Amino acid sequence: MKAWLGLCAALLLGCGSAPYQTSQPAPAKTDAKKATDVEATSQVSENEGPVPIGPDDPVWGSRWAPVTIVEIGDFQCPFCERAEHTVEQLKADYGKDKLRVVWKNFPLPFHADAQVLAEAGQGVFALGGNAAFWKFHAVAFARMKERNPDVRATSAELSSWAQEAGVDGKKILLGLDKHTWGEKVRRDMDVLAELKVNGTPAFFINGVLISGAQPKESFTRVIDEEMIKAAAQAKAGTVRDRIYLEMTATNRKNAKDADDDEKDDPSADKTIYKVPLGASPILGPANAPVTIVEFSDFECPFCKRAEDTVKTLTEKYPKDVRIVWKNNPLPFHKRAMPAAELAVEAQTQKGVRGFWAAHDKLFEKSPALDEADLLAIAGDVKLDAAKVKTAFSSHRHKVKIEADQFLADDLGATGTPTFFVNGRRVVGAQPIEVFDKVIEQELQRARDLLAKGTAPTKLYEALVKDGKSAPEPERKTVPPAKDAPTRGQAAAKVTIVEFSDFQCPFCQRVNGTIEQLMKEYDGRVKLVFRHLPLPFHPNAHIAAEAATEAYRQKGSAGFFKMHDLLFANQAQLDRDSLQGYAGQVGLDVTKFGQSLDAHTHSADIDADAKVATDSGINGTPSFLINGYYLSGAQPYRSFKRLVERALAETAKPAAGKAR
């Protein structure tokens, strides 16, 4: 599994920086009044294909079009908005008879309004059909582009946008309050996880993947090729109901073959990973020759399906296999973390047996995992209800769960379920034959070690002893800033040095993550801001000069007021706008204007940029967390693990002195 590569377009994380197995869940019921562009009712379901299309997917174009684009988007993603212009051109060029466009939701977790917008779009579709959805789709992208991204969309706005699409806004708000359409969005994300889509926008053209807001030519080349192939399919006798399914299956298989031949046979990968067991719950003999470590998520439908395979393995190899559970609740499964908290609480109260009892009930109930469902499960396994509620409210098991998640990241287990069989990685809900093959190979390896005198109690450690360990985080060293804007207490144990650019959209988006860090680690973390205006952002340098003048006049407090204004008004960083912001911050505007005209602070900004580039930092945002390097607008978890590591390291000398 690849780590996150970026924010929106293919999850690009910053400026200048450059898995699953499943069957499709049953589709949700849709409104009987739904409009449709289909000329006739198809007798063949497209819901079971490799890139499934269900009756609750918004569609533009004919069911019989030879080429289908399945578009994966996020209404708050600026690259998705940019890509929409290309999609509109393609619609105009090819028309509804030749091209069909299908929408699937992928609200990214760091876009605050993406989830509610996705649900609202599905609600508009459910109530008004395809025509209403595409109107809402256009309105939502247009309005989100105009808005300040740091200000949440209001209920009044969502209601108004729905009404512009011809749907009752009150019904939309009622449905949003009840999360009526949240299940459809979750199912979209599960399907996309199986397809290993990690960012937005993404497009499957008859199954051929295009990632990011690519030029129009990238699309037309694939579309034209698929037109020719579709004509050949029809000439060969393929009924038109099946052309999409047949072509998508072929294209996805070809992509899989080209990607990595070994992925067709997971047992072919003999790489060993050194997976620590810790205090994780174990099912099976303590000295079993085969240990299967499972990273899983109680809300994941593929994990639920894999549980049948796991159960079969424990029955088939009762003396030879043990299962070790690790929690990896995925961020887009909103109830996965509370479910994991309940499972850990069950282990705390009732030991390993309590954990596995809760585990079985959670998967039995999944995906119905609301608080009432979890409390009912707690009652079924006879847990202390008051302690369970306290565990939920205090999140006292969060650190333990996050430790499993950090380990999953280190091992490349970013999708669920992921298994490590004596350290060998098996990704997804694979058929039992795959596990059988790996287990038989590992049984022989274990027998060989036992025959050489390895003690049964030390067998697992010996099997993974030479395995790949988690890589050490990258470190960089930069000379300390002599005088730079700072937030947080001077004596904080952890210093985060941020190199940023006021015109960089990724720098803007990471601000929320930094705010969350400063709040969670209040008193323990301080932030030092340094400039790295990139040459292709024409107003970045003068904006940095403006912020520096604010710092000279009003100190760090003045700097961060200007900082917030610049990021909030990123599209207006021209000279006149900057002068207006100076007044809002309470600066001496005459002195401010003179500093910009004379480029008084230009040398200081260039010095910061030189420090960055001399240290190999060329993109924004970039961070040094007590020297640990983190590039781009990474998820909160990536920052947190480095902060925790840095805090632990600062505590070691004190602990040694105490002894």
N, C-alpha and C positions, 0 to 999 in steps of 0.2 A: 504494500500500500504506500502510496506517495503521501508525504505531508502536505498540508495546505500550501498551495503555490501562490495564492493571491486573494485579493479581495473580491471584486466583482468579475470582470472579464477573466475567466479561467482563474478566479480568485487571485488576481494580481494584487499583491500586498502593498506596493508602494511605488512612488514615482522614481524613475531612474533605475530601479531594480528590475531590472527587467521582469469490503465487498461481500458481496452478498450472493446468495442463491435464493430463489423465491418462486412461488406461484402468485399470481395476481390476486389480491383480496377481492371479495365480492363488491361490485359497484354500489354506491349509494343510490337510493331512489331519487328520481328527478321529477320536477313539476310536470304535470300532464299537459299544461298549456305551452310547454317549451316549443319555440319556433325551431325550424330545422331547414338546412339547405339541401338535404338529401332528396333526390328525385324519387327514389323508391326505397322500400325497406330491404336492407341486406339480410340475407339468410346466414351469413358467416360472421361470427363474433371476432372482432379485432382485439378483444380484451385479454387474450391469452398469448399474444405475440411477444417477441423479444423487446419491442418498444410498444407497449400496449396502448390502445385507444379505447376508452370506455364511453358509455352513454352520458356520463357526467363530465366529459371533457368538452370545453368550448371549441367549436369548429368554425372555420371560414372556408368555404369552397365545397366542391362536390365530393361525395363519397366515392365517386368513380374516377376522380382525378388520378392520373398515372403517377404523380409525385406528391408525397405528403411530407410536410415539414412539421415535426413535433418541436415546438418552441418551449424552452424552459426558462422562466423569467421570474423576476422580483420587481414589483412596482416601485421600489425605492432605489433600485440599482441604476446609477447614471449610464452605465454601459448598455443596460437593457433598453433604456430610453433612446440611446443613440442607435442601437440596432433596429429599433422599430421603424426608423426611416428607411432602412434597407429592406425590411420585410414589406413595407407598404409599396416600395418600388417594384418588388418581385410580384406582389399581387397584381399591380397594374400591368406589368409586362406579360404575365402568363395567363391571368384570368382564372375564374373559378373552375372552369372545366379541365384545366391542366394542372392546377396547383391547389392543394388543400393545406391549410395551416391549423394546427391543433395546439392548444395552450395547456401547459402544465406548470404548477406553482412550485417555486423553490425559494421561499422567503428566507433570506440569510439572517442568522441570529443577531448580527451586529447592526442590522437595519431595524430601528425601533418600531416602525410602522408597517414593516413588510408583512408580518403575519396577519394583522387585522385587514390590510388591503387585499391579501390573497383570499381571506374568508369572505370579504365583502364582494369581491369579483365573482366568487362561486355562488354567493347568494343572489347577485344580479342575474347570473346565468340560470339558476334554479327557478327564479320568479319570472324572468323575461326572455329566456332563451338566448340563442347565439347573437341575434342582432343587438339585443340589450347589452350583452357582455362586451362585445367589441366597441360599443359606444363608451361603456364604463372604462374599458381598457385604455382608450384614447384619452379620455378625460383625466383618469388617474395619473397617467404618465405626464400629461401636460401640467396638471396642478402640482404634482410632486416636484417637477423641475423648477417651478416658480417659487416654491416654499423654502423657508429657512429649514435646513435638515435637522437642526437641533431642537426644533419646536414640533411637538407631536401633533398629528392630525386630530382634529376634534370630531366629536359625534355629529355636530352640525355640518361639518365639511363632508363627511362620509355620506350622510343623508342627502346632502345637496348633489353630490356626484352621482349617487344612485338615481335621483330624480331626473338628472340630466340624461341618464340612460333610459328613462321611461319606466322606472320601477319605483314602487312605494318606499320612500326613504324610511318611514317608521317601521315597516316590516324588516328592512335590512338591519336597523339598529336592534330590533328585538332579537333577530337571529344571531347577530354578533354577540349580544349579551349572553345568549345561551350556547354559543359556539356551535350553532346548528351545522355549519359547513366546515368546521375545523377538521372533522374526520376525513373529508375529501382531500384537504390540503396535506394532512399527515400521510395519507395513502400515496399521494403524488411523490412526497419526499422519500418514502420507502422504496418506491419503484426506481426513483432516480439514484438512490443509494446503491441499489443492485446494479444499475448501469454505470456506477462509479462516476457520476456527475458531481464535481466538487465546487463548481462556481457558476455564475450567471453572467451573461446569457450563454446558453448552449442550445444547439439545434441538432436534431437527427433528421436527415434528409433521406427518406426510405431506409433509415437505420445508419446512414453515414454521418459520423459526428463532426460537427464544426463547433469549436469552442471560441467564445468571445465575440465582440462586435467586429467581425471581419468585413473587409470590403465586399461590395456587391459581387465583384467578379468571382470571389471564392465560392459564393452560393451558386451563381449561374453555371459555373463549370460543372459542379456536381449535379445540378438540376438537369442540365442538358444531357449529361451522361445517363442519368436515370430515366429520362424520357425515352432514349433509344433502347435501353434495356427493358423498359416496360412494354414498348411496342413489340419487342422480340418475344416477351413472355406471352402477350396476347396472341401473337401469330402462332406460337407453339401450342396454343389451346388452353392456357391458364384462364379460368373464368375470372371475370373482372373483380368479383368479390374477394378473390384470394391473391390478387397481384401485390397489394401492399404487404400482406403477411409473408408471401414467398420471397419478395425482394428484400424485405427487412431481415428475414431470417438469414438469407445468403450474405447480406452485407455485414451483419453483426458477427457471423461466423468468420468471415474473412478478416474482419478487424481483430477478432480474438486470436486467430491463427498468426496474424502478422505481429501482434503485440508481443506474444511470448508463447512459444510452443509448449513450454513446461506447464503453463496454466491449464492446458487441457488435461494434464495428468498431475494433480497436486502431489502425488506420492513421488514424483520424479525429483522434487527439490529435497536434497539431503542436508540443507543448511540447518545447523543447530543453533538455537538461541538459548542463552542462559537466563531462564525464567525463574526468579525466586518465588517460593511458595508463601513465605511469611506465615501469617496466622489465618490465612484464608480457609474457608470451610472445605472439608474433604469428604468425599463419598467413596467408600471402597477400602480395600485392605491397606494398612499403613505402609507395608513393604511391597506393594504391587510392583512388578517389573516395568509396567507402563503407566506413566502419569500423563493425563490429559488436562492441561490448564485451559479453561474456557473463559474467554472474555465475552460478556454477554449483557443484554439489555432487556429488562422485563417487558418493555412496550414494543419491542421489535418483533414483527410477525415472522421473520426468518429465524430468529432465535427460538421462538415458540415452536416452529416447525422442526428445528434441529433437536429440540428436547426429546422427540420420539426416537431419533437416532441415538442420542446419548443413553437413553433408557435401555434401548436394545443392546448397546455395547456393554453396559454394566451387567445385563443378564447373560450375554454371550460369553463374556470374559470375567466371571465373578471373582476369580482369584488373581487375575492378571492385570486388571485395569482399575485405576482409581481416578476420580474426577475432582479437580480443584477449581473452585469458582472465583472469578474476579469480576468486579462490577465495572461496566463501561457504559453508563447511561448516555445516550447521544443527545446533543443539545436540542434537536428538533423534536424529540419525544418528550413532551412537557411533563408527563407523569412518570417517566423512567427514574428520575432522581428520587422522588418520594417513595417509589416502590423499592428502590435499592436501600433507602434509609430504613424502611420497614424490615427488609430482610436482615440487615445488619443488627437492628434492634432485636429481632427474633433470636439471633445468635447470642446477643448479649444477655438476654433473659433466659433462654432455654438451651444454650449451647448449640453444637453442630446439628443435632437432631431438630432443634427448633428452627434453625436456618432452612434446612431442606424441606421441612413441613411448609414453611412460609413460601419458599421457592416454588413448590408444586402448586400451591394455591394461587400464587401470583400469575403463573403462566396459564393456569386453568381459567382465570378470570380475564386475563389480558385480551384486548386493550382497554377494558373497563377498569380503570385504576384511579378513579377519583377518590377523594379523601374518604367518603362514605364506604366505598368498596374496600379500601385499605383497612379501615377500622373493622369492617366485617371480617376480613381475612385474619386480622389480629385476634378477633374473638374466636374464630374457628380453631386457631392454634393455641388458644388459651394464654394470650399475652396479657400483661397488666396494661389496661387501656390508658390509664393516666400517664404511665411511663411512655407509651407509644406516642401520645399527643405531645408530651414534652420533647420527645426525640424529633418530632416534626417541627415544632415551633422553634426549638433551639438549634436545629441542624447539627446536633452533636456528633453525628457520624460522617459529616461531610468530609472531614480531613482524611478519614480512612478510605472513603470512596474515591476521593481525588487522588490518593496515592495509587490506587488501581488504575485510574485513568492516565496518570503520568507514566506509569509503567507501560500501559497500552501504547501510548504515543512513542515511547522509546523503542518498542518492539515492532512498530509499524502496524499495530492492530487497531487501525483507525475505523474500521467497519466492524459490525457485529452480525453474526457471531464469528469470532476468530479463535481457533484452537491451536495449542502447542502440544504435540504428541512427543513426549520425551524431548521437548525443545524444537521439534520440527513443525513449522507453521502450516496450518490447513485453514484456508479462508472460506467462510460461508457455510451454508447448510448443505454440505456435500452429501452425495449418496453414501450409504453405509459401506459400499464396496471400496470406496476411497479410504475410509478409516480402517477397514479390514486389512488392506494392503500395507498401510503404514504401520499398523499395530503388529502385524506378523514380522515385518522387517525389524521393528524395535524390540520385539520379544527375543529375536535371535541376538541382537546387539546386547541386550541385558544378560542373556544366558552366557554369552562369551565373557562378559565382565565378572559374573558370578563364578564362572569356572576358573578365572584367574585369581580368585580370592577376595574379590570385593564383597564387603559385608552387606547383607540385604538392607540394613538401616542406612547405609551410605550410597546405595545404588543410584538414586536419582541424581545426587550431587556429582557422582562420577560420570553419569551419562551426559550431563550438560556442562561439565567442568571446562571444556575448551570451547564452549559455545560463544556466540556473539553477544557481547554485553551492550548496554545502553551507551551510545557515544557521549563523550564529555561535551558539554556545551562549549561553543566557540567563545573565545575571549579576545578582546582587543584592549589596547592601552592607548589612552590619549592624555596629553598633558592637561592638568587641571586648568579650568578657566580662572583667570585672575579676578574677573568681575563679571558675573553673569546673573540674570534673573533667576530667582530661586523660590520654590514653594515648599512648605513643610518646615519642621524644626531643624535647626542647624545641627543638633546632636543626633539626628536620626541615624540608625545603624546602616540603612541602605540608601544609596544615592543612585537615582536614575538620571542619566544624562541623555537628553533627547536632542537629536539633530533634526531640524524641521524646516519646512518651507510653507509660507503662508498661502501660496497659491496651489499647493498640492492637495488634491481631494482626499487622499489617504491619510494625510496628516490631520485633516479636519475630522475624519471619521474615527481616528484613534483617540480623539480627545475624551470621548465618553469612557473609554477603557481606562485612561489615565485618571479621570475623576473617580472611577470606581476603586482603583488601586489606592488613591490618596485617602479615600474614605475608609476603606477596609483596614488599611495599615497606618491609620492616623498616628503620628508621633514616631513611627518606625521607618517611614519612607520620606525622602525629600526629592524634589525634581529640580534639575538644573537644565535650563533651556539654552540651546546653542543653535546658531543659524547655519543652514545649508541651502540657500536659494539656488534652484537648479536653472541652468541657462535657458532652457526651453519654456520657462514660465516668465513672461516678459515683465510682470509687475511684482515678482517675488522679492527682488532685491530692494526696491524702493519701499515695499511693505516692511521688510526687515529693518530698514533705516528708520521708518516711522515708529516701529515698536521699540527700537533702541533709544530713540529720543524720548519716548514715553518713560523708559526706564531711567534715563538720565534726569528727567524732571521729577518723577514721582516714585522712583524706586521700583521694587518688584511688584508692589500692589498696582502701580500705574501701568507697568508692563503687561501684567496679565489681564487688566481691563482692556487694554488695546489689543492684546492677543485674542481675546474672546470676540471683540468687535471685528477684527480682520477675518477670522475664520467664519463668523456668522454672515459676513458680507463678502465672501470670497470672489464673487463675480464682479464686485466694484472695488478694485484696488488701484484705481487711477489717482493721479495727483490731487484732483479736487475732492474726491471722496475721502482720501486720507486726511485732508485738512479738516473736513467735517467731523471725522472720528476724533481728532485731537480735541475739538471742542467738547464732545461728549465725555471724554475722559477727564476733562478739566485741566488741560495743559495750557501753557502760554502759547497761543496759536501763532503769534508773530514769530516767536523764537522757534517754534516747531517748523514753520514754513521756511525760515532761514536755514535750518539744519538740513532740510530736504534739498533745497536749492544748491547748497554748498556741498552736499554729500558728506557732511561732517563725520558720519559713522560708517562710511563705506569701508574704510580700512579695517575696522573692527569686525565687520561682517565677513569680509574676505579672509581675515585671519582665522575665524571660526571654520569657514569652509575649507581652508587649507589644512587645518588640523584634522578635519574629517577625511579628506581625500588622502592625506599622508598616511592615515591609519587604515586605508582600504575601505572607507565608508563613502559610497558614491550615490546612494539612493535615500529617499525620504519616505516615511519617517524611519529613523534608525535610533536604537537605544543601547546604552551600556548600563547594565544593572550590576553595580559593584564590579564592573569590568566584563560581565557576561554580555555577549553581543546578541541582539535580537533585531532582525531587519523586517520592516514593514508593519502594517496594521494587523498584527497577529491577534488571534482570539485571546480573550482575557486569561484563559487557562495557561497560555504560553508565558504570559507575564508573571502570573502568580507563582508558577513553579520555580522560576528563577529568583523571585523575591524570597520565597520560602527557603530556597537553597542558600541564598546570601545571608538570610537571618540566621540559619542554622550554623553557618560558618563563623559568623561573628560571635555566636554564643559559645563556641568550642573553647576559646582561651579562658573565658570566665569560668566555665565548668571545670576546666583543668585546675585553675587556681583554687577553686572551692575544695577540691580533693586534697 
